[in-house]
Amino acid sequence: MADKLVQLQADLRSRIYRPGAYHHFYIHEPKRRKISAAPFRDRVVHHALCNLIEPIFDARFIPDSYANRAGKGTHAALDRLQVFSQNYRYVLRMDITRHFPSLDHALLLAELQRVIPDADVLELIQHILASGVGVLADEYQMHYFPGDDLFAIHRPRGLPIGNLTSQFWSNVYMNPLDWFIQRDLRCPAYLRYVDDFALFSNDKAQLWAWKTAIVQRLAQMRLTIHEREAQVAPCGQGIPWLGFVVYPTHRRLKRRNVVNFRRRLEHLIDLYQAGHIPFAELDASVQGWINHVRYADTWGLRRHIFDSHPIQMRPAPPPTELPRRIYPKRHKKR
């Protein structure tokens, strides 16, 4: 391992490093997604690059951007959304269509070049970006924007889901939108988590006007929204957000998440009872789910689920009998 890291350092210094091929697989919860796993040596480079440049960009991000940042995260975003829902009457929630497959390489690189002056670092970024070209091509449906010609379909786009750099670069890409909403639109209550974002106001007409302006701004970023879900609604009827439904006074878990966990729990119990997995694996999955959903009002739900899915502990296997050790007889001294 040490020899491989030394070789990797030499390749980087001599500027002959090139990323390897991705290994692809699919996950199906909460929805079907194509995950691209980079080779180990490339993941080392991704971490080193992010450790170098992420602090520079993080200082430029708005405080209410919550994804993939130290001290932020899902539960902090839920808390902030609920505070906004308690102080405003209406919410406009929007999300990007095919977010990671749609991110345009030329626009992202321009945003990175505005901040990073080092040519070697930028060259490394270009190599990593180039390694992801076409990875999510089957996930992207072509959309033409004003000024496009027929060759726009060949624009490099898409960031592999699974790369640490992709998560970080998503925030870099969306940062101009964050500042546009806060600084130009002067929205006093706004937050974003990856491609999900919400604006709050006491004026419904103001939110509809902001939606129009945001759609136009996103077109400049070569992004679109799910129009059907981008609606102005009263906060009191509940806001779907990161797998929960958030009300001013309480939170509920989305029904889909409950159904998915029931199925997974039943499957894990069957595997455990059949002896295919240890109890520790079953327990880790259950405890992870509990730790997530405890941020909503789910005590009754949790009790109902686990009462209706009792876990019969498997009998412990009999201890392996070790051969008795035979000691040499001691002769008594006369």
VEXDREN-2710 file (C-alpha; in Angstrom, 1 decimal):
% VEXDREN-2710
k/r/px/py/pz
1/MET/0.0/0.0/0.0
2/ALA/2.8/2.4/0.9
3/ASP/4.5/1.7/-2.4
4/LYS/1.3/2.5/-4.3
5/LEU/0.9/5.8/-2.5
6/VAL/4.5/6.8/-3.2
7/GLN/3.9/5.9/-6.9
8/LEU/0.7/8.0/-6.8
9/GLN/2.6/11.0/-5.4
10/ALA/5.2/10.6/-8.2
11/ASP/2.5/10.5/-10.9
12/LEU/0.9/13.6/-9.5
13/ARG/4.2/15.5/-9.3
14/SER/5.2/14.5/-12.8
15/ARG/1.7/15.3/-14.0
16/ILE/1.1/11.9/-15.7
17/TYR/-1.7/10.9/-13.3
18/ARG/-4.9/9.9/-15.0
19/PRO/-8.1/8.7/-13.3
20/GLY/-9.0/5.0/-13.7
21/ALA/-12.3/3.4/-14.8
22/TYR/-15.4/3.6/-12.6
23/HIS/-17.3/0.6/-11.2
24/HIS/-21.0/1.1/-11.6
25/PHE/-24.0/-0.2/-9.7
26/TYR/-27.5/0.8/-8.8
27/ILE/-29.3/1.6/-5.6
28/HIS/-33.1/1.7/-5.4
29/GLU/-33.9/3.6/-2.2
30/PRO/-35.2/6.2/-2.0
31/LYS/-35.2/6.0/-5.8
32/ARG/-33.2/4.3/-8.5
33/ARG/-29.8/5.8/-8.9
34/LYS/-26.6/4.9/-10.7
35/ILE/-23.6/5.0/-8.4
36/SER/-20.1/5.2/-9.8
37/ALA/-17.3/4.0/-7.6
38/ALA/-13.8/5.3/-8.4
39/PRO/-10.7/3.1/-7.9
40/PHE/-9.0/3.5/-4.5
41/ARG/-6.1/5.5/-5.8
42/ASP/-8.5/8.0/-7.3
43/ARG/-10.5/8.3/-4.1
44/VAL/-7.2/9.2/-2.3
45/VAL/-6.7/12.0/-4.9
46/HIS/-10.3/13.2/-4.5
47/HIS/-9.9/13.5/-0.7
48/ALA/-6.6/15.3/-1.0
49/LEU/-8.0/17.8/-3.6
50/CYS/-11.1/18.5/-1.4
51/ASN/-9.0/19.0/1.7
52/LEU/-7.0/21.6/-0.2
53/ILE/-9.7/23.7/-1.9
54/GLU/-12.9/23.0/0.0
55/PRO/-12.1/25.4/2.9
56/ILE/-11.6/28.2/0.3
57/PHE/-15.0/27.7/-1.2
58/ASP/-16.8/26.9/2.0
59/ALA/-16.1/30.4/3.2
60/ARG/-17.9/31.7/0.1
61/PHE/-21.1/29.5/0.6
62/ILE/-24.2/31.0/2.3
63/PRO/-24.8/29.8/5.8
64/ASP/-28.1/28.1/4.8
65/SER/-26.6/25.6/2.4
66/TYR/-26.7/22.4/4.3
67/ALA/-25.4/19.5/2.2
68/ASN/-22.0/17.9/2.5
69/ARG/-20.6/20.6/4.8
70/ALA/-19.1/20.3/8.2
71/GLY/-21.5/21.2/11.0
72/LYS/-24.5/21.1/8.6
73/GLY/-26.4/18.1/7.3
74/THR/-29.9/16.7/7.0
75/HIS/-31.1/17.2/10.6
76/ALA/-29.8/20.8/10.7
77/ALA/-31.6/21.5/7.5
78/LEU/-34.8/20.1/9.0
79/ASP/-34.5/22.3/12.1
80/ARG/-33.9/25.4/9.9
81/LEU/-36.9/24.7/7.6
82/GLN/-39.1/24.3/10.6
83/VAL/-38.0/27.6/12.1
84/PHE/-38.8/29.3/8.8
85/SER/-42.2/27.6/8.7
86/GLN/-43.0/29.0/12.1
87/ASN/-42.3/32.6/11.0
88/TYR/-43.8/32.7/7.5
89/ARG/-47.2/31.8/6.1
90/TYR/-46.2/30.4/2.7
91/VAL/-43.4/28.3/1.1
92/LEU/-42.1/27.7/-2.4
93/ARG/-40.3/24.4/-2.6
94/MET/-38.3/23.5/-5.8
95/ASP/-35.9/20.9/-6.9
96/ILE/-33.7/20.4/-10.0
97/THR/-34.5/17.9/-12.7
98/ARG/-31.7/15.2/-13.0
99/HIS/-29.4/17.3/-10.9
100/PHE/-26.0/15.5/-11.1
101/PRO/-26.5/14.3/-14.8
102/SER/-27.2/17.9/-15.8
103/LEU/-24.3/19.8/-14.3
104/ASP/-22.4/21.4/-17.1
105/HIS/-18.6/21.0/-17.1
106/ALA/-17.7/24.3/-18.8
107/LEU/-19.9/26.3/-16.3
108/LEU/-18.5/24.4/-13.4
109/LEU/-14.9/24.9/-14.5
110/ALA/-15.5/28.6/-15.0
111/GLU/-16.8/28.9/-11.4
112/LEU/-13.8/27.0/-10.1
113/GLN/-11.3/29.1/-12.1
114/ARG/-12.7/32.3/-10.6
115/VAL/-11.4/31.2/-7.2
116/ILE/-8.4/28.8/-7.9
117/PRO/-5.3/30.5/-9.4
118/ASP/-3.1/27.4/-9.4
119/ALA/-2.7/26.0/-12.9
120/ASP/-1.6/22.5/-11.7
121/VAL/-4.7/22.2/-9.5
122/LEU/-7.0/23.3/-12.3
123/GLU/-5.3/20.7/-14.6
124/LEU/-6.0/18.0/-12.0
125/ILE/-9.6/19.1/-11.8
126/GLN/-10.0/18.9/-15.5
127/HIS/-8.7/15.3/-15.6
128/ILE/-11.2/14.3/-12.9
129/LEU/-14.0/16.1/-14.7
130/ALA/-13.1/14.4/-18.0
131/SER/-13.2/11.0/-16.3
132/GLY/-16.9/11.5/-15.6
133/VAL/-18.0/12.5/-19.1
134/GLY/-20.8/10.3/-20.3
135/VAL/-21.0/8.3/-17.0
136/LEU/-24.6/9.6/-16.5
137/ALA/-25.5/10.1/-20.2
138/ASP/-28.3/7.5/-19.9
139/GLU/-29.7/9.4/-17.0
140/TYR/-29.9/12.8/-18.8
141/GLN/-32.7/13.9/-21.1
142/MET/-31.5/16.6/-23.5
143/HIS/-33.0/20.0/-22.9
144/TYR/-32.1/22.9/-25.3
145/PHE/-31.7/26.4/-23.8
146/PRO/-32.0/29.8/-25.5
147/GLY/-29.0/30.3/-27.8
148/ASP/-28.2/26.6/-28.2
149/ASP/-27.4/25.1/-31.5
150/LEU/-27.6/21.4/-32.5
151/PHE/-24.1/20.8/-31.1
152/ALA/-25.2/21.6/-27.6
153/ILE/-26.0/17.9/-27.1
154/HIS/-22.3/17.2/-27.2
155/ARG/-21.5/19.6/-24.2
156/PRO/-19.6/17.6/-21.5
157/ARG/-21.9/17.3/-18.5
158/GLY/-22.6/15.1/-15.5
159/LEU/-20.8/14.4/-12.2
160/PRO/-20.6/10.7/-11.1
161/ILE/-22.7/10.1/-8.1
162/GLY/-20.4/8.6/-5.5
163/ASN/-17.4/10.8/-6.0
164/LEU/-16.5/13.1/-3.0
165/THR/-15.6/15.7/-5.6
166/SER/-19.1/15.5/-7.1
167/GLN/-20.8/16.3/-3.8
168/PHE/-18.4/19.3/-3.3
169/TRP/-18.7/20.6/-6.8
170/SER/-22.5/20.4/-6.7
171/ASN/-22.3/23.1/-3.9
172/VAL/-19.8/25.1/-6.0
173/TYR/-22.2/24.9/-9.0
174/MET/-25.3/25.9/-7.0
175/ASN/-23.6/28.7/-5.0
176/PRO/-24.3/31.5/-7.6
177/LEU/-28.0/30.6/-7.4
178/ASP/-27.9/30.8/-3.6
179/TRP/-26.5/34.3/-3.7
180/PHE/-28.9/35.3/-6.5
181/ILE/-31.9/34.4/-4.3
182/GLN/-30.5/36.0/-1.2
183/ARG/-28.8/39.1/-2.6
184/ASP/-30.7/39.9/-5.8
185/LEU/-34.2/38.6/-5.0
186/ARG/-33.7/39.6/-1.3
187/CYS/-35.5/36.6/0.0
188/PRO/-35.1/36.7/3.8
189/ALA/-35.8/33.0/4.4
190/TYR/-34.1/30.5/2.0
191/LEU/-32.2/27.2/2.4
192/ARG/-30.9/24.5/0.1
193/TYR/-29.9/20.9/0.5
194/VAL/-28.1/19.6/-2.7
195/ASP/-30.8/20.3/-5.4
196/ASP/-33.8/20.8/-3.0
197/PHE/-34.4/24.4/-2.0
198/ALA/-37.2/26.3/-0.3
199/LEU/-38.2/30.0/-0.1
200/PHE/-40.5/31.5/2.5
201/SER/-42.7/34.7/2.5
202/ASN/-46.0/36.0/3.8
203/ASP/-46.8/37.1/0.3
204/LYS/-47.9/34.4/-2.2
205/ALA/-47.6/36.8/-5.2
206/GLN/-44.0/37.5/-4.2
207/LEU/-43.1/33.8/-4.1
208/TRP/-44.7/33.3/-7.6
209/ALA/-42.6/36.2/-8.9
210/TRP/-39.5/34.7/-7.4
211/LYS/-40.2/31.4/-9.0
212/THR/-40.3/33.0/-12.5
213/ALA/-37.0/34.8/-11.8
214/ILE/-35.3/31.5/-10.5
215/VAL/-36.4/29.5/-13.5
216/GLN/-34.8/32.2/-15.8
217/ARG/-31.6/32.2/-13.6
218/LEU/-31.4/28.4/-13.7
219/ALA/-31.7/28.4/-17.5
220/GLN/-28.4/30.4/-17.5
221/MET/-26.9/27.5/-15.5
222/ARG/-28.4/25.0/-18.0
223/LEU/-30.7/23.5/-15.3
224/THR/-34.5/23.0/-15.1
225/ILE/-36.9/22.3/-12.3
226/HIS/-39.8/19.8/-11.7
227/GLU/-42.6/22.2/-12.6
228/ARG/-45.4/20.1/-11.1
229/GLU/-43.8/20.1/-7.6
230/ALA/-42.8/23.8/-7.7
231/GLN/-45.9/25.2/-6.0
232/VAL/-46.6/27.9/-3.5
233/ALA/-48.3/26.3/-0.4
234/PRO/-49.3/27.3/3.1
235/CYS/-46.7/26.2/5.6
236/GLY/-49.4/24.8/7.9
237/GLN/-50.3/22.0/5.5
238/GLY/-46.9/20.5/5.8
239/ILE/-43.7/20.8/3.7
240/PRO/-42.2/17.6/2.1
241/TRP/-38.5/17.8/2.9
242/LEU/-35.7/15.2/2.9
243/GLY/-37.9/12.3/3.6
244/PHE/-40.1/14.0/6.2
245/VAL/-43.2/16.2/6.2
246/VAL/-42.4/19.3/8.3
247/TYR/-45.2/21.3/10.0
248/PRO/-44.7/24.4/12.1
249/THR/-45.4/22.4/15.3
250/HIS/-44.3/18.8/14.5
251/ARG/-42.8/16.5/11.9
252/ARG/-44.0/13.3/10.3
253/LEU/-42.1/10.6/8.3
254/LYS/-43.1/10.2/4.7
255/ARG/-45.3/7.2/4.1
256/ARG/-43.0/5.9/1.4
257/ASN/-40.1/5.8/3.9
258/VAL/-42.2/3.8/6.3
259/VAL/-43.1/1.3/3.7
260/ASN/-39.5/0.9/2.5
261/PHE/-38.2/0.3/6.0
262/ARG/-40.9/-2.2/6.8
263/ARG/-39.9/-4.2/3.7
264/ARG/-36.2/-3.9/4.5
265/LEU/-36.8/-5.0/8.1
266/GLU/-38.9/-8.0/7.1
267/HIS/-36.1/-9.0/4.6
268/LEU/-33.4/-8.6/7.3
269/ILE/-35.4/-10.6/9.9
270/ASP/-35.8/-13.4/7.3
271/LEU/-32.1/-13.4/6.6
272/TYR/-31.2/-13.4/10.3
273/GLN/-33.6/-16.3/11.1
274/ALA/-32.2/-18.3/8.2
275/GLY/-28.7/-17.8/9.6
276/HIS/-27.4/-15.8/6.6
277/ILE/-26.5/-12.6/8.6
278/PRO/-25.5/-12.1/12.3
279/PHE/-27.7/-10.3/14.7
280/ALA/-25.2/-7.4/14.8
281/GLU/-25.9/-6.6/11.1
282/LEU/-29.7/-6.6/11.7
283/ASP/-29.3/-4.4/14.8
284/ALA/-27.0/-1.9/13.0
285/SER/-29.6/-1.4/10.3
286/VAL/-32.4/-0.9/12.8
287/GLN/-30.4/1.5/15.0
288/GLY/-29.4/3.5/12.0
289/TRP/-33.0/4.0/11.0
290/ILE/-34.1/4.8/14.5
291/ASN/-31.3/7.4/14.8
292/HIS/-32.6/9.1/11.6
293/VAL/-36.3/9.1/12.2
294/ARG/-36.1/10.1/15.9
295/TYR/-35.8/13.7/14.5
296/ALA/-39.5/13.5/13.8
297/ASP/-42.5/12.6/16.0
298/THR/-42.2/8.9/15.4
299/TRP/-42.3/7.3/18.8
300/GLY/-45.7/5.7/18.3
301/LEU/-44.8/4.6/14.8
302/ARG/-41.6/3.0/15.9
303/ARG/-43.4/1.1/18.7
304/HIS/-46.0/-0.1/16.3
305/ILE/-43.5/-1.3/13.7
306/PHE/-41.3/-3.2/16.2
307/ASP/-44.3/-4.7/18.1
308/SER/-45.7/-6.0/14.8
309/HIS/-42.2/-7.4/13.7
310/PRO/-40.9/-9.3/16.7
311/ILE/-37.4/-10.7/16.4
312/GLN/-36.9/-14.3/17.6
313/MET/-33.4/-14.7/18.7
314/ARG/-31.6/-17.6/17.3
315/PRO/-30.3/-20.1/19.8
316/ALA/-26.6/-19.7/20.3
317/PRO/-24.5/-22.4/18.6
318/PRO/-23.1/-25.0/21.0
319/PRO/-19.5/-24.2/22.0
320/THR/-16.9/-26.1/20.0
321/GLU/-15.4/-28.8/22.3
322/LEU/-11.7/-28.5/22.3
323/PRO/-9.6/-31.6/22.7
324/ARG/-8.5/-32.1/26.3
325/ARG/-4.9/-31.3/26.9
326/ILE/-2.9/-34.2/28.3
327/TYR/-0.3/-33.2/30.7
328/PRO/2.6/-35.6/31.5
329/LYS/2.4/-37.3/34.8
330/ARG/4.6/-36.0/37.5
331/HIS/6.5/-38.5/39.5
332/LYS/6.6/-38.0/43.2
333/LYS/10.0/-37.5/44.7
334/ARG/11.0/-40.2/47.1
END
